[in-house]
């Protein structure tokens, strides 16, 4: 996910192949959903890792 967010910022540019930044926005939405789930269910994630 970090690559999907940082590559458009530093290498590719936000808009790739005239998509209007859709791919970048979708990567941000997915990242924010993952972060939300990790904070909401942090105990479950830690139990899976142990």
C-alpha positions as CSV (number, residue, x, y, z in Angstrom):
1,X,0.0,0.0,0.0
2,X,2.8,2.4,0.7
3,X,4.2,1.9,-2.8
4,X,0.7,2.5,-4.3
5,X,0.5,5.8,-2.5
6,X,4.1,7.0,-2.7
7,X,4.8,6.1,-6.3
8,X,2.2,8.5,-7.7
9,X,3.4,11.2,-5.3
10,X,7.1,11.0,-6.1
11,X,7.6,9.1,-9.4
12,X,4.5,8.8,-11.6
13,X,2.4,11.8,-10.7
14,X,-1.1,11.8,-9.3
15,X,-2.7,11.4,-12.7
16,X,-1.5,8.4,-14.7
17,X,-2.8,7.7,-18.2
18,X,-5.6,10.4,-18.0
19,X,-7.4,8.6,-15.1
20,X,-8.0,11.8,-13.3
21,X,-6.2,10.6,-10.2
22,X,-8.7,7.7,-9.7
23,X,-6.1,5.1,-9.0
24,X,-4.4,7.3,-6.4
25,X,-7.8,8.1,-4.7
26,X,-8.6,4.4,-4.6
27,X,-5.2,3.6,-3.1
28,X,-5.8,6.2,-0.4
29,X,-9.3,4.9,0.4
30,X,-8.0,1.4,0.7
31,X,-5.2,2.5,2.9
32,X,-7.6,4.4,5.2
33,X,-9.9,1.5,5.4
34,X,-7.0,-0.8,6.4
35,X,-5.8,1.6,9.0
36,X,-9.3,1.9,10.4
37,X,-9.7,-1.9,10.7
38,X,-6.3,-2.3,12.3
39,X,-7.1,0.3,15.0
40,X,-10.7,-1.0,15.5
41,X,-9.7,-4.7,15.7
42,X,-6.1,-4.3,16.9
43,X,-6.4,-7.1,19.5
44,X,-7.6,-9.6,16.8
45,X,-4.7,-8.7,14.6
46,X,-2.2,-9.2,17.4
47,X,-3.7,-12.5,18.3
48,X,-3.3,-13.7,14.7
49,X,0.4,-12.7,14.8
50,X,1.1,-14.6,18.1
